[in-house]
Structure formats: structure tokens, C-alpha cells
Amino acid sequence: MSELVNFNGSLAVFFTFLIILLRVSAIIVVAPVFSSSAIPPQVKIAFAFVFSLALYPVVKGYIQLPDFTVLNIAMITVRELLLAVAMAICIHFVWAGIELGAQLVGFMMGFSIANVLSPEENVQISILSEFASIFAILVFLIIDGHYVFIRAMADSFRLIPVGGFVAGKSLFNAFNHLVVMMFGIAFKVLSPAIIALLITNVVFGIIARVMPQINVMIVAFPLSIGIGLFVLGITFAYSAGVISSYYQQALSIVYAILGGK
């Protein structure tokens, strides 16, 4: 391969671009927002190609062409996929925390039976979880989180050589922190609605015991829905700052994974 690099510069440029395209494509497949199933595969391919072209003059100095054997290419591909998943999962944990809290709120409101298809995770989730997920995505876009993620993708070539990612101690520490962060954001953002609905259910339970002649079920369902939506509306009006701070933490974890700290 060294002979190809020394005596055929155009071939070296081509292989360097392919290596950049490999990492960029792996990240685009799982990256927040870009990995949405609502985006056609042709558009994702175009994104990866355009990003690779834009990054080539910036990161080509950090690319060292490896030996192109079948085993080496397979190992590089696996490691690049692991790096892409490690970077993307940091943001997805924030969304998972918000969806987790919204799922509990929807269950307490009686919405658990009504599910929709999430374009981000491509799974069935409750209506409130989808609403909360869309709200979280909008906050992510408003704070230019996608730009920061693209910058992290470019910095990854400087911080981690191609095929050099290893699932070490820093990755497991980051995963533990992300799990704690997921439950923390679920509690901080959705706890007002959960507490309000819990108090509502307790009150209706007391009324049902004290005055059994009243059909509590007829009043409980619509009132629980009304209280839940009202508290959620107030909560989301003031929770953008909290969600933004968690995004900052998640993006810092992305750089911690890249830096191996």
C-alpha cells in the first residue's frame, strides 16, 4: 500500500476519501436527526457523500492509509461502526429519558393503548412520548446541537485514527453516566405532571371510598387527561433550558469518548 501512496497520488486520494466516507456513513446511519426513518436512504447517502467531500481537505492530514487486507478492512469497519454508535447514543439517551417520563405520564392519563410509530427509533411509542420526543428534537435543533455533532464528527478524525477506536474504560464510564442522566431528565422534565396525576388519582381513590355511590370512573378519565395536558403544557414551556443543559452534558460525553477521558 505504501507503494501506491508514493507512486500513485490519485489512488491515494481515492482511498483516503473512501476511509473518510466510511466513518461519515457509519455516523450518519445512527446520528441524531440524520438517522430518522423519515429521511429517505437516497438523501442519507447524499448527506454522507457531501459531508465527506467537505471534510476531505480538513481531515486528510490525519488519515493514515492502512494495509488493505480483508481482515484489516473488516476490523476497521466494525470499529468505525462502534465509534458511530458510541457518539450517537449519547444524544439518544437524552431522548430516551424524555420518552420514558412521557410514557409514564401517558400511562397515568390512560393513553398507553394509543401508540404511534416513532420516525427516530422506528418503534411503537405512546402519543405523549412522540410529542415529547419531537419537542426534544426541536430543542436540539434550536441550540444547534446538530452543528456541534457535525463538528465532533470532524474532530473525531483528529482525536481517533481510523480503525483505532477501542471500547475501553472511558466508554463504560460514559455509558454509566448516560444511564443516570436518562433517569434524571425523565424526573426533572416530567415529574410535575407525574406528581399532579398521582395526587389526582389519590383524591379520586379517597372519593370512591368515602362516597361509593358516585361513579368516579366517568369523571376520573377526562379530568386526568385535562390535568395531565395542562401540567405538561406548563412544564414544556419552561423545560427547554433543562433539556438544553442535558444536551450540553451529552455532547461533552461525546468528546470525552473521542478523547479517551
C-alpha positions, 0 to 999 in steps of 0.5 A: 500500500505504501507503494501506491501512496508514493507512486500513485497520488490519485489512488491515494486520494481515492482511498483516503476519501473512501476511509473518510466516507466510511466513518461519515456513513457509519455516523450518519446511519445512527446520528441524531436527526440524520438517522430518522426513518423519515429521511429517505436512504437516497438523501442519507447517502447524499448527506454522507457523500457531501459531508465527506467531500467537505471534510476531505481537505480538513481531515486528510492530514490525519488519515493514515492509509492502512494495509488493505487486507480483508481482515484489516478492512473488516476490523476497521469497519466494525470499529468505525461502526462502534465509534458511530454508535458510541457518539450517537447514543449519547444524544439518544439517551437524552431522548430516551429519558424524555420518552420514558417520563412521557410514557409514564405520564401517558400511562397515568392519563390512560393513553398507553393503548394509543401508540404511534410509530416513532420516525427516530427509533422506528418503534411503537411509542405512546402519543405523549412520548412522540410529542415529547420526543419531537419537542426534544428534537426541536430543542436540539435543533434550536441550540444547534446541537446538530452543528456541534455533532457535525463538528465532533464528527470532524474532530473525531478524525483528529482525536481517533485514527481510523480503525483505532477506536477501542471500547475501553474504560472511558466508554463504560464510564460514559455509558454509566453516566448516560444511564443516570442522566436518562433517569434524571431528565425523565424526573426533572422534565416530567415529574410535575405532571407525574406528581399532579396525576398521582395526587389526582388519582389519590383524591379520586381513590379517597372519593370512591371510598368515602362516597361509593355511590358516585361513579368516579370512573366517568369523571376520573378519565377526562379530568386526568387527561385535562390535568395531565395536558395542562401540567405538561403544557406548563412544564414544556414551556419552561423545560427547554433550558433543562433539556438544553443543559442535558444536551450540553452534558451529552455532547461533552460525553461525546468528546470525552469518548473521542478523547479517551477521558 
